[in-house]
């Protein structure tokens, strides 16, 4: 795996793929590009740690016609969350915390939490919570915290202050203290709702490790794995590889953020959001995903034990998401899909109506990035693009269908 980024595509047939079927990925990507549905993108498919497919189409910047290339440094948004979870699990393995520890043990500001009453019209309409919020609640989005929410008064507070994705809030500690000041929307452990929980986990990592989150990521995860282009900002030397961000509209796309106006520019970031703050290349994320596929190790570099990885990749809910999820937007479908400590996990492909194996796990980002790992087929699949929102086009389930249709051998 030391050659990731320069490794050539291997013979797909030797890796169990039908070459002609795998080649359908390129025209599939090109159709969306030609139709003006996305600016461009890339797909990477690897099996048994070897590259079976890579290709990219379209443009990194429609205004300048700069082509999409493999080494682009893209916004991965919520694909930051599995990285933050791995950081937490590394501390868990060192017995510096436990999954059932109350959050208030590490962050006293989470003591005496208040619960917003149903139909509240102001943030002070609350009652005391009955259950202490735990580390596991944060990792699994069952903490009662919000982000995307049906509660207008609470949702307005999160959106106004950009809680969960604030680049210049004055520090992660300050942002998390503000999150702690707001009431919960649900009693901890009762409802699954996509939340700012991984931002709070990032702060727990800081407190327990004594390091800022960017330094923990750099020294404990990125440097050991060789992820040289991943971080919380784009350095000046990397700006030529930083794409524009687009937003889907009924007529096609509009520019959401030009590279030179981005909040991710070096020197602009002071708040390291563990829920969505990273940028990186597709090959860097391949290294991270290969570590997950490898049971916590990439080559001779081990971050987690196989048993911890198995624990993290399992379903930590009593059933699927549909059985306990709030009816609000999330980076996943609900039927037949559970949730672990690293992201979603497929429980029932037929119920989910997707091509998948039981136990496939992964997550996506707001700008359309997506990855999954299949322990059954020893497979890693990664999609990169830069289009908001991630639900604008159904590329995730189509990508699954295309990849699994091409996988015909052992």
Phi, psi and omega per residue, in radians:
X1 nan -0.030 -3.108
X2 -1.180 -0.280 -3.076
X3 -1.688 0.176 3.119
X4 -0.954 2.298 -3.099
X5 1.835 -0.458 3.098
X6 -2.185 -0.177 -3.089
X7 -1.089 2.310 3.107
X8 -1.305 2.780 3.043
X9 -1.181 2.299 3.122
X10 -1.450 2.990 3.075
X11 -1.108 1.954 -3.088
X12 -1.015 -0.591 -3.126
X13 -1.099 -0.657 3.128
X14 -1.146 -0.431 3.137
X15 -1.696 0.159 3.051
X16 1.603 0.234 -3.129
X17 -1.839 2.522 2.912
X18 -1.377 2.039 -3.011
X19 -1.071 -0.725 -3.119
X20 -1.167 -0.677 3.125
X21 -1.214 -0.687 3.106
X22 -1.123 -0.552 3.140
X23 -1.184 -0.199 3.087
X24 -1.141 -0.311 -3.107
X25 -1.089 -0.680 -3.086
X26 -1.124 -0.937 3.115
X27 -1.115 -0.498 3.069
X28 -1.106 -0.822 3.086
X29 -1.104 -0.714 -3.075
X30 -1.148 -0.574 3.117
X31 -1.057 -0.766 3.117
X32 -1.161 -0.599 3.117
X33 -1.199 -0.838 -3.112
X34 -1.116 -0.537 -3.131
X35 -1.450 -0.045 -3.116
X36 1.230 0.470 -3.109
X37 -1.572 -0.427 3.020
X38 -2.569 2.794 -3.071
X39 -1.302 -0.574 -3.077
X40 2.841 3.066 -3.137
X41 -3.135 -3.105 -3.101
X42 -2.525 2.594 3.065
X43 -2.238 2.364 3.088
X44 -2.204 2.265 3.105
X45 -2.216 2.197 3.129
X46 -2.304 2.553 3.097
X47 -2.427 2.429 -3.085
X48 0.951 0.524 3.116
X49 1.401 0.141 -3.130
X50 -2.066 2.582 -3.082
X51 -1.366 2.021 3.123
X52 -1.653 -0.485 -3.092
X53 -2.767 2.418 2.889
X54 -2.628 2.360 2.978
X55 -2.805 2.777 3.100
X56 -2.449 2.722 -3.115
X57 -2.428 2.898 2.968
X58 1.323 -2.655 -2.967
X59 -2.250 2.558 3.000
X60 -1.386 -0.399 -3.087
X61 -2.635 1.865 -3.101
X62 -1.160 -0.518 -3.087
X63 -1.214 -0.643 -3.122
X64 -1.786 -0.110 -3.095
X65 1.110 0.428 3.064
X66 -1.153 2.207 -3.035
X67 -1.269 2.661 3.011
X68 -1.251 2.276 -3.139
X69 -2.264 2.839 -3.035
X70 -1.118 -0.531 -3.049
X71 -1.644 0.280 3.091
X72 -1.084 2.482 3.093
X73 -1.725 1.789 -2.989
X74 -1.808 2.777 3.020
X75 -1.321 2.111 -3.137
X76 -1.801 -0.060 3.071
X77 0.763 -2.078 -2.977
X78 -1.260 -0.091 2.962
X79 -1.246 -0.036 2.921
X80 -1.196 -0.567 -3.017
X81 -1.001 -0.804 3.095
X82 -1.070 -0.541 3.088
X83 -1.142 -0.783 3.118
X84 -1.109 -0.689 3.108
X85 -1.109 -0.705 3.098
X86 -1.091 -0.719 3.098
X87 -1.019 -0.794 3.123
X88 -1.095 -0.736 -3.104
X89 -1.188 -0.510 3.043
X90 -1.105 -0.703 3.087
X91 -1.233 -0.606 3.062
X92 -1.062 -0.741 3.123
X93 -1.138 -0.472 3.110
X94 -1.491 0.096 -3.130
X95 1.015 0.559 3.100
X96 -1.573 -0.126 3.020
X97 -2.854 2.933 3.114
X98 -2.247 2.703 -3.084
X99 -1.126 -0.514 -3.127
X100 -1.644 0.157 3.064
X101 -1.157 2.395 3.009
X102 -1.125 2.447 -3.131
X103 -1.051 -0.575 -3.081
X104 -1.129 -0.303 3.073
X105 -1.081 -0.625 -3.097
X106 -1.774 -0.520 -3.123
X107 -2.216 1.589 -3.069
X108 -1.010 -0.373 -3.141
X109 -1.131 -0.223 3.128
X110 -1.628 0.171 3.021
X111 -1.279 2.661 3.032
X112 0.954 0.882 -3.130
X113 -1.185 2.658 3.108
X114 -1.996 2.604 -3.113
X115 -1.970 2.201 3.119
X116 -1.167 2.313 -3.130
X117 -1.329 2.642 3.120
X118 -1.006 2.339 3.115
X119 1.334 0.249 -3.109
X120 -1.045 2.486 3.102
X121 -1.929 -0.053 3.051
X122 -2.560 2.740 -3.033
X123 -1.260 -0.180 3.141
X124 -1.641 0.073 3.103
X125 -1.560 1.480 -2.981
X126 -2.396 2.916 2.951
X127 -2.336 2.762 3.133
X128 -1.144 2.537 3.068
X129 -1.311 2.724 -3.125
X130 -1.733 -0.366 -3.022
X131 -2.108 2.327 3.075
X132 -1.249 2.364 3.069
X133 -1.235 2.323 -3.126
X134 -1.980 2.993 3.069
X135 -1.043 -0.746 3.134
X136 -1.104 -0.667 3.079
X137 -1.006 -0.750 -3.138
X138 -1.126 -0.787 -3.103
X139 -1.132 -0.559 -3.041
X140 -1.781 0.140 3.136
X141 1.050 0.617 3.035
X142 -2.050 0.428 -3.055
X143 -1.422 -0.270 -3.016
X144 1.600 -0.162 3.048
X145 -1.200 2.832 -3.093
X146 -2.074 3.053 2.953
X147 -2.862 -1.257 2.947
X148 -1.704 2.136 -2.911
X149 -2.553 2.704 3.032
X150 -1.481 -0.190 -3.137
X151 -1.443 1.893 -3.079
X152 -1.020 -0.779 -3.061
X153 -1.186 -0.683 3.132
X154 -1.342 -0.726 3.097
X155 -1.050 -0.675 3.117
X156 -1.100 -0.677 -3.127
X157 -1.161 -0.760 3.107
X158 -1.108 -0.797 -3.082
X159 -1.193 -0.728 -3.098
X160 -1.052 -0.697 -3.077
X161 -1.727 0.054 3.139
X162 0.962 0.688 3.109
X163 -1.172 2.246 -3.069
X164 1.797 -0.367 3.052
X165 -2.706 1.064 3.100
X166 -1.908 2.096 -3.077
X167 -1.508 -0.424 -3.070
X168 -2.329 1.066 -3.130
X169 -1.631 -0.088 -3.088
X170 1.702 0.188 3.123
X171 2.156 2.615 3.134
X172 -1.087 -0.623 3.127
X173 -1.041 -0.733 -3.133
X174 -1.181 -0.738 -3.131
X175 -1.125 -0.742 -3.124
X176 -1.187 -0.621 3.061
X177 -1.076 -0.662 3.109
X178 -1.180 -0.695 3.070
X179 -1.038 -0.714 -3.120
X180 -1.177 -0.419 3.123
X181 -1.288 -0.407 -3.103
X182 -1.478 2.615 3.124
X183 -1.232 2.786 3.010
X184 -1.375 2.715 3.071
X185 -1.620 -0.445 -3.104
X186 -2.397 2.673 3.001
X187 -1.103 2.256 -3.118
X188 -0.923 2.359 3.096
X189 1.532 -0.043 -3.042
X190 -1.785 -0.491 -3.052
X191 -2.412 2.439 2.993
X192 -1.579 2.116 3.061
X193 -2.501 2.166 3.114
X194 -0.909 2.292 -2.887
X195 -2.599 -3.084 3.053
X196 -1.529 0.341 -3.072
X197 -1.024 -0.634 -3.116
X198 -1.326 -0.367 2.985
X199 -1.188 -0.686 3.085
X200 -1.185 -0.687 3.069
X201 -1.027 -0.705 3.088
X202 -1.006 -0.696 3.104
X203 -1.208 -0.650 3.058
X204 -1.043 -0.748 3.100
X205 -1.015 -0.750 3.125
X206 -1.070 -0.823 -3.074
X207 -1.149 -0.780 -3.080
X208 -1.244 -0.695 -3.075
X209 -1.480 -0.397 -3.045
X210 1.338 0.279 -3.133
X211 -2.173 2.596 2.976
X212 -1.154 2.702 -3.040
X213 -1.082 -0.654 3.126
X214 -1.114 -0.657 3.128
X215 -1.272 -0.673 3.091
X216 -1.071 -0.851 3.115
X217 -0.993 -0.827 -3.051
X218 -1.117 -0.824 -3.007
X219 -1.498 -0.535 -3.055
X220 -1.732 -0.362 -3.071
X221 -2.166 -1.012 -3.006
X222 -1.173 -0.875 -3.124
X223 -1.115 -0.803 3.090
X224 -1.046 -0.623 -3.119
X225 -1.528 -0.112 -3.117
X226 1.336 0.486 3.133
X227 -1.526 1.396 -2.949
X228 -1.379 -0.271 -3.076
X229 -1.991 0.307 -3.106
X230 -1.936 2.366 3.120
X231 -3.113 -2.995 -3.108
X232 -1.589 0.065 3.052
X233 -2.711 2.864 3.087
X234 -1.732 2.054 3.119
X235 -1.169 2.779 -3.134
X236 -0.982 -0.628 -3.137
X237 -1.169 -0.294 -3.136
X238 -1.808 0.000 -3.064
X239 -1.082 -0.516 3.121
X240 -1.197 -0.247 3.129
X241 -1.877 0.181 -3.087
X242 -1.705 2.086 -3.076
X243 -1.438 2.888 2.987
X244 -1.333 2.807 3.108
X245 -1.992 2.339 -3.092
X246 -2.084 2.805 3.133
X247 -2.229 2.312 -3.119
X248 -1.206 2.443 3.073
X249 -2.304 2.892 3.108
X250 -0.994 -0.498 -3.127
X251 -1.678 -0.003 -3.126
X252 2.517 -1.840 -3.108
X253 -2.546 2.655 2.958
X254 -2.243 2.720 3.103
X255 -1.234 2.172 3.091
X256 -1.653 -0.719 -3.103
X257 -2.671 2.076 3.040
X258 -1.339 2.591 -3.111
X259 -0.943 -0.766 -3.058
X260 -1.252 -0.259 3.120
X261 -1.810 0.169 -2.991
X262 -1.332 2.555 3.037
X263 -1.226 -0.252 -3.125
X264 -1.496 0.015 3.129
X265 -1.104 2.504 -3.128
X266 -0.943 2.344 3.126
X267 1.624 -0.162 -3.102
X268 -1.705 -0.293 -3.003
X269 -1.744 2.221 3.038
X270 -2.215 -0.017 -3.102
X271 -2.196 2.010 -3.005
X272 -1.669 1.664 -3.028
X273 -1.418 1.951 3.135
X274 -1.251 -0.163 3.121
X275 -1.611 -0.306 -3.063
X276 -3.024 0.379 -2.966
X277 -1.664 -0.051 -3.003
X278 -1.532 2.666 2.908
X279 -2.160 2.676 3.130
X280 -3.111 3.075 -3.140
X281 -1.655 2.842 3.125
X282 -1.153 -0.586 3.123
X283 -1.261 -0.618 3.032
X284 -1.055 -0.783 -3.112
X285 -1.221 -0.499 3.033
X286 -1.054 -0.732 3.092
X287 -1.036 -0.785 3.131
X288 -1.105 -0.820 -3.124
X289 -1.136 -0.619 3.087
X290 -1.156 -0.583 3.038
X291 -1.084 -0.719 3.099
X292 -1.154 -0.793 3.111
X293 -1.053 -0.629 -3.106
X294 -1.434 0.291 3.095
X295 1.243 0.510 3.102
X296 1.801 0.037 -3.097
X297 -2.300 2.555 2.982
X298 -2.114 1.897 -3.055
X299 1.044 -2.213 -3.124
X300 -1.565 -0.006 -3.130
X301 -1.656 2.028 3.133
X302 -1.964 2.212 3.061
X303 -1.756 -0.629 -3.113
X304 -2.387 2.769 3.066
X305 -1.399 2.740 3.090
X306 -1.006 -0.624 -3.118
X307 -1.243 -0.646 3.064
X308 -1.149 -0.705 3.118
X309 -1.101 -0.727 3.112
X310 -1.102 -0.726 3.068
X311 -1.033 -0.799 -3.068
X312 -1.180 -0.580 -3.049
X313 -1.524 -0.054 3.111
X314 -1.469 2.947 3.122
X315 -1.397 2.207 -3.120
X316 -1.874 0.226 3.075
X317 -1.829 2.798 3.119
X318 -1.193 -0.322 3.117
X319 -2.747 -2.597 3.075
X320 -1.475 3.032 -3.104
X321 -1.083 -0.591 -3.119
X322 -1.054 -0.438 -3.088
X323 -1.364 -0.277 -3.094
X324 -2.588 0.181 -3.095
X325 -1.519 2.464 2.985
X326 -1.212 2.584 -3.089
X327 -1.428 1.199 3.072
X328 -2.371 2.958 -3.080
X329 -1.115 2.520 3.026
X330 -2.638 2.971 -3.130
X331 -1.441 0.450 -3.104
X332 -2.760 2.818 2.935
X333 -1.448 2.924 -3.006
X334 -1.846 -0.727 -3.080
X335 -1.167 2.251 3.056
X336 1.268 0.170 -3.100
X337 -2.180 2.260 3.066
X338 -1.801 -2.918 -3.112
X339 -2.535 2.304 3.118
X340 -1.923 -2.628 3.141
X341 -1.599 -0.178 -3.118
X342 -1.956 -0.209 -3.080
X343 2.598 -2.758 -3.107
X344 -1.330 2.711 3.102
X345 -2.428 2.315 -3.099
X346 -1.331 2.195 3.111
X347 -1.805 -0.638 -3.054
X348 -2.595 1.677 -3.103
X349 -0.999 -0.652 -3.133
X350 -1.143 -0.759 3.112
X351 -1.168 -0.628 3.127
X352 -1.346 -0.300 -3.127
X353 1.029 0.786 3.084
X354 -2.380 2.698 2.988
X355 -1.313 2.065 -3.060
X356 -2.973 2.939 2.931
X357 -1.863 2.637 2.956
X358 -1.042 2.243 3.139
X359 1.742 -0.149 3.005
X360 -1.003 2.356 3.130
X361 -2.384 2.717 3.137
X362 2.935 -2.897 -3.123
X363 -2.875 2.986 -3.133
X364 -2.305 3.114 3.123
X365 -2.198 2.814 -3.026
X366 -1.054 -0.503 -3.115
X367 -1.603 0.373 3.014
X368 1.624 -0.044 3.063
X369 -1.204 2.702 -3.030
X370 -2.853 2.525 2.995
X371 -2.583 2.685 2.925
X372 -2.570 2.699 3.098
X373 -2.065 2.324 3.075
X374 -1.960 1.804 3.066
X375 -1.077 -0.571 -3.121
X376 -1.120 -0.814 -3.090
X377 -1.750 0.100 3.102
X378 0.945 0.915 -2.894
X379 -2.223 2.484 2.982
X380 -2.216 2.282 3.108
X381 -2.275 2.307 -3.114
X382 -2.353 2.365 3.074
X383 -2.120 2.299 3.036
X384 -2.127 2.344 2.888
X385 -2.690 -3.052 3.135
X386 -2.462 1.256 -3.092
X387 -2.400 2.106 3.053
X388 -1.639 2.546 -0.264
X389 -1.429 2.993 -3.095
X390 -1.158 -0.345 -3.136
X391 -1.542 0.079 -3.045
X392 -1.073 -0.676 3.097
X393 -2.374 2.585 -2.981
X394 -1.442 0.818 -3.012
X395 -1.214 -0.463 -3.055
X396 -1.205 -0.871 3.135
X397 -1.251 -0.525 3.082
X398 -1.200 -0.679 3.090
X399 -1.076 -0.778 3.087
X400 -1.011 -0.815 -3.118
X401 -1.054 -0.768 -3.118
X402 -1.147 -0.779 -3.110
X403 -1.163 -0.828 -3.104
X404 -1.242 -0.479 3.048
X405 -1.169 -0.476 -3.130
X406 -1.534 -0.281 -3.101
X407 -1.512 1.785 -3.012
X408 -2.057 -0.088 -3.103
X409 -2.324 3.079 -3.119
X410 -1.344 nan nan
